[in-house]
């Protein structure tokens, strides 16, 4: 078995990474291997030095890749070489002498509460099953803060109406519980009733199309983009914007950062803290507009 294949097997079966995450690791390693083969020929991992990896990083920057993307690729390579070190396939890690490019801090894009009120209260989603489902999808993102993959991965058994909680499976197959209120409960119950009438034979997925099949990523992404376009003019109109909006709204209403972290399924509090910067930026805008000496 090739070293790369052994590493991929390790990620898939020992670390229990998702198929999407494993694909990123594999593509990142292949990217470096392609660069090396084109530049100097076929080399084993032990023959790759820091200088060669630096040249690869520079080539990625020349292609216009963002620092965050390059850092993700370097992170994949670091994990790969740590694996090889443990297996005794290499004597040293060349990544230790490679400095990652600095990332430009980009604040999350989110909608104001007034804009979300317009999205949910003034948008015509249509009648019947489709209108009920589409509105619930938008509401679910905003009220729970779940990720796109988590929403389309929901099964009927994940929604507990008696306890008013949803079990979601997040990154690295980690599960968490998200509570919901009476308003969302009523909306979900209405959707389930309409869904069961339209598609008595269907998959176990909670959200489905009229033919009973589960929703795809592109379907939900286009639905969110189309809906937000009717109200706001921001360039980024993705499901993740609604996740950011959920977190910012919670913070603006005095929710504790630790609680928001648990609801979002973040591993580190540092990831959640970016929303404090977001709300501070909003405060600065209000200050600059309102204070005569700002």
C-alpha positions as CSV (number, residue, x, y, z in Angstrom):
1,X,0.0,0.0,0.0
2,X,1.3,3.5,-0.9
3,X,2.1,5.8,2.0
4,X,-0.6,8.2,0.9
5,X,-3.2,5.5,0.8
6,X,-2.2,4.3,4.2
7,X,-2.7,7.8,5.5
8,X,-6.1,8.2,3.9
9,X,-7.2,4.9,5.5
10,X,-5.9,6.2,8.9
11,X,-8.0,9.3,8.5
12,X,-11.1,7.5,7.4
13,X,-11.2,4.6,9.8
14,X,-9.1,5.6,12.8
15,X,-9.8,9.3,13.0
16,X,-13.3,8.8,11.7
17,X,-13.1,11.9,9.4
18,X,-16.0,12.6,7.0
19,X,-15.6,11.7,3.3
20,X,-15.4,15.5,2.4
21,X,-12.6,16.1,4.9
22,X,-10.7,13.1,3.7
23,X,-11.0,14.3,0.1
24,X,-9.5,17.6,1.1
25,X,-6.5,15.9,2.7
26,X,-6.0,13.7,-0.3
27,X,-6.2,16.6,-2.8
28,X,-3.8,18.7,-0.8
29,X,-1.1,16.0,-0.7
30,X,-1.6,15.3,-4.4
31,X,-1.2,19.0,-5.1
32,X,2.2,19.0,-3.6
33,X,3.2,15.7,-5.2
34,X,2.2,17.1,-8.7
35,X,4.3,20.2,-8.1
36,X,7.3,18.2,-7.0
37,X,7.0,15.8,-10.0
38,X,6.8,18.7,-12.4
39,X,9.7,20.6,-10.9
40,X,12.3,17.9,-9.9
41,X,10.7,14.5,-10.7
42,X,9.4,11.8,-8.5
43,X,10.6,12.0,-4.9
44,X,9.8,10.0,-1.8
45,X,8.4,11.9,1.3
46,X,11.8,11.6,3.0
47,X,13.5,13.4,0.1
48,X,11.2,16.4,0.2
49,X,12.8,19.4,2.0
50,X,11.5,22.6,3.4
51,X,12.9,24.7,0.5
52,X,10.8,22.7,-2.0
53,X,7.7,23.1,0.1
54,X,8.3,26.9,0.3
55,X,8.5,27.0,-3.5
56,X,5.2,25.2,-3.6
57,X,3.6,27.7,-1.2
58,X,4.9,30.6,-3.4
59,X,3.4,29.0,-6.5
60,X,0.1,28.7,-4.7
61,X,0.3,32.4,-3.8
62,X,1.1,33.3,-7.4
63,X,-2.0,31.5,-8.5
64,X,-4.0,33.8,-6.2
65,X,-5.0,31.3,-3.6
66,X,-6.1,32.8,-0.3
67,X,-3.9,32.5,2.8
68,X,-6.6,30.5,4.5
69,X,-6.6,27.9,1.7
70,X,-2.8,27.6,1.7
71,X,-2.8,27.2,5.4
72,X,-5.3,24.4,5.2
73,X,-3.1,22.7,2.6
74,X,-0.1,23.1,4.9
75,X,-2.1,21.7,7.8
76,X,-3.0,18.6,5.7
77,X,0.7,18.2,4.9
78,X,1.7,18.5,8.6
79,X,-0.8,15.8,9.6
80,X,0.6,13.6,6.8
81,X,4.2,14.0,7.9
82,X,3.3,13.4,11.6
83,X,1.7,10.2,10.5
84,X,4.9,9.2,8.5
85,X,7.1,10.1,11.5
86,X,5.0,7.8,13.8
87,X,5.3,5.0,11.2
88,X,9.1,5.5,10.9
89,X,8.8,6.3,7.2
90,X,10.6,9.7,7.5
91,X,13.3,10.9,10.0
92,X,12.2,14.6,10.1
93,X,9.3,16.8,9.3
94,X,10.2,19.5,6.7
95,X,7.0,21.4,7.5
96,X,8.6,22.5,10.9
97,X,10.7,24.9,8.9
98,X,7.9,26.3,6.8
99,X,6.2,29.5,7.9
100,X,2.5,29.7,6.9
101,X,1.3,32.9,5.2
102,X,-0.5,35.3,7.5
103,X,-4.3,35.2,7.1
104,X,-6.2,38.4,6.6
105,X,-8.9,38.5,9.3
106,X,-12.2,38.5,7.6
107,X,-15.2,39.2,9.8
108,X,-18.3,37.0,9.3
109,X,-21.0,38.3,7.1
110,X,-24.4,38.4,8.9
111,X,-27.8,40.0,8.5
112,X,-29.4,42.5,10.9
113,X,-32.4,41.4,12.9
114,X,-34.6,43.8,11.0
115,X,-33.5,42.2,7.7
116,X,-34.1,38.7,9.0
117,X,-37.6,39.8,10.1
118,X,-38.3,40.9,6.6
119,X,-36.9,37.7,5.2
120,X,-39.1,35.5,7.3
121,X,-42.3,37.7,7.7
122,X,-42.5,39.6,4.3
123,X,-41.2,37.0,1.8
124,X,-43.7,35.1,-0.2
125,X,-42.5,31.4,-0.1
126,X,-45.6,30.2,-1.9
127,X,-48.4,27.8,-0.9
128,X,-48.5,24.1,-0.1
129,X,-45.7,21.7,0.7
130,X,-42.9,23.5,-1.1
131,X,-43.6,26.9,0.4
132,X,-43.9,25.4,3.9
133,X,-40.6,23.5,3.5
134,X,-38.7,26.4,2.0
135,X,-39.7,28.8,4.8
136,X,-38.8,26.2,7.4
137,X,-35.3,25.7,5.9
138,X,-34.6,29.4,6.3
139,X,-36.1,29.5,9.8
140,X,-34.1,26.4,10.8
141,X,-30.8,27.9,9.9
142,X,-31.6,31.2,11.7
143,X,-33.1,29.7,14.8
144,X,-30.6,26.8,15.3
145,X,-27.4,28.0,13.7
146,X,-26.7,24.6,12.2
147,X,-24.5,24.0,9.2
148,X,-25.7,23.2,5.7
149,X,-24.4,19.6,6.0
150,X,-26.1,19.2,9.3
151,X,-29.4,20.4,8.0
152,X,-29.6,18.1,4.9
153,X,-28.3,15.2,7.1
154,X,-31.2,15.4,9.5
155,X,-33.3,12.3,9.8
156,X,-36.8,12.0,11.3
157,X,-35.3,10.3,14.4
158,X,-33.1,13.3,15.0
159,X,-36.1,15.6,15.8
160,X,-37.6,15.0,19.2
161,X,-40.8,16.9,19.5
162,X,-41.5,15.8,23.0
163,X,-38.3,17.2,24.4
164,X,-38.1,20.1,21.9
165,X,-34.6,19.3,20.7
166,X,-32.7,18.4,17.6
167,X,-29.8,16.0,17.4
168,X,-27.3,17.1,14.7
169,X,-24.2,15.4,13.5
170,X,-21.4,17.9,12.9
171,X,-17.8,17.8,11.8
172,X,-15.9,14.6,12.5
173,X,-19.2,13.0,13.2
174,X,-19.6,14.7,16.6
175,X,-23.1,15.0,17.8
176,X,-24.8,17.7,19.8
177,X,-28.3,18.7,20.9
178,X,-29.9,22.0,19.9
179,X,-33.1,23.1,21.7
180,X,-36.0,24.8,19.9
181,X,-38.9,26.9,20.9
182,X,-42.7,26.6,20.5
183,X,-42.8,28.6,17.3
184,X,-40.4,26.4,15.4
185,X,-42.1,23.3,16.8
186,X,-45.4,24.4,15.3
187,X,-43.7,25.1,11.9
188,X,-42.0,21.7,11.9
189,X,-45.2,19.9,12.8
190,X,-47.0,21.6,10.0
191,X,-44.2,20.7,7.6
192,X,-44.2,17.0,8.6
193,X,-47.9,16.8,8.1
194,X,-47.7,18.3,4.6
195,X,-44.7,16.2,3.8
196,X,-46.3,12.9,4.8
197,X,-49.3,13.7,2.5
198,X,-47.1,14.6,-0.5
199,X,-44.6,11.8,-0.2
200,X,-45.9,8.8,1.8
201,X,-43.0,6.8,0.4
202,X,-39.7,8.5,1.1
203,X,-36.3,8.3,2.6
204,X,-35.7,8.8,6.3
205,X,-34.5,12.3,5.7
206,X,-36.4,15.1,7.5
207,X,-36.2,17.5,4.6
208,X,-37.1,16.1,1.2
209,X,-38.2,17.0,-2.3
210,X,-41.6,16.2,-3.7
211,X,-40.3,12.9,-5.0
212,X,-39.3,11.8,-1.5
213,X,-35.5,12.2,-2.0
214,X,-33.4,14.2,0.5
215,X,-32.4,17.8,-0.4
216,X,-29.0,18.3,-2.0
217,X,-26.4,21.0,-1.0
218,X,-26.9,22.9,-4.2
219,X,-30.7,22.9,-3.8
220,X,-30.5,24.4,-0.3
221,X,-27.7,26.8,-1.2
222,X,-29.7,28.2,-4.2
223,X,-32.9,28.4,-2.0
224,X,-31.0,30.5,0.6
225,X,-29.4,32.7,-2.1
226,X,-32.7,33.3,-3.9
227,X,-34.5,34.1,-0.7
228,X,-31.9,36.5,0.8
229,X,-31.6,38.3,-2.6
230,X,-35.2,39.5,-2.3
231,X,-34.3,41.5,0.9
232,X,-30.6,42.3,1.1
233,X,-27.9,43.3,-1.3
234,X,-24.9,41.7,0.3
235,X,-22.7,39.7,-2.0
236,X,-22.5,36.7,0.2
237,X,-25.9,35.0,0.6
238,X,-25.1,31.5,1.7
239,X,-26.5,29.2,4.5
240,X,-23.4,30.0,6.5
241,X,-24.4,33.7,6.5
242,X,-27.5,32.6,8.4
243,X,-25.4,30.6,10.8
244,X,-23.3,33.7,11.4
245,X,-26.6,35.7,11.9
246,X,-27.8,33.2,14.5
247,X,-24.5,33.6,16.5
248,X,-24.5,37.4,16.3
249,X,-28.1,37.7,17.2
250,X,-27.5,35.4,20.3
251,X,-24.5,37.5,21.3
252,X,-26.4,40.8,20.9
253,X,-29.1,39.4,23.2
254,X,-26.6,38.7,26.0
255,X,-26.1,34.9,25.4
256,X,-22.9,33.7,27.0
257,X,-20.0,32.9,24.5
258,X,-19.6,29.4,26.0
259,X,-23.3,28.6,25.3
260,X,-23.0,29.9,21.7
261,X,-19.9,27.7,21.3
262,X,-21.8,24.6,22.3
263,X,-24.8,25.5,20.1
264,X,-22.6,26.0,17.1
265,X,-20.6,22.9,17.7
266,X,-17.2,24.7,17.8
267,X,-14.3,22.8,19.2
268,X,-12.5,26.0,20.4
269,X,-13.8,29.1,22.1
270,X,-11.4,31.1,19.9
271,X,-13.5,30.2,16.9
272,X,-16.6,31.6,18.5
273,X,-14.9,34.7,19.7
274,X,-14.8,36.1,16.2
275,X,-18.5,37.1,16.7
276,X,-17.4,39.5,19.5
277,X,-15.4,41.3,16.9
278,X,-18.3,41.3,14.6
279,X,-20.6,43.0,17.1
280,X,-17.9,45.5,18.1
281,X,-17.6,46.5,14.4
282,X,-21.3,47.1,14.4
283,X,-21.1,49.2,17.5
284,X,-18.3,51.3,15.9
285,X,-20.6,51.9,12.8
286,X,-23.4,53.1,15.1
287,X,-21.0,55.3,17.1
288,X,-19.5,56.9,14.0
289,X,-23.0,57.6,12.5
290,X,-24.5,58.9,15.7
291,X,-21.9,60.8,17.7
292,X,-21.2,64.4,16.5
293,X,-17.5,64.2,17.5
294,X,-16.9,60.6,16.2
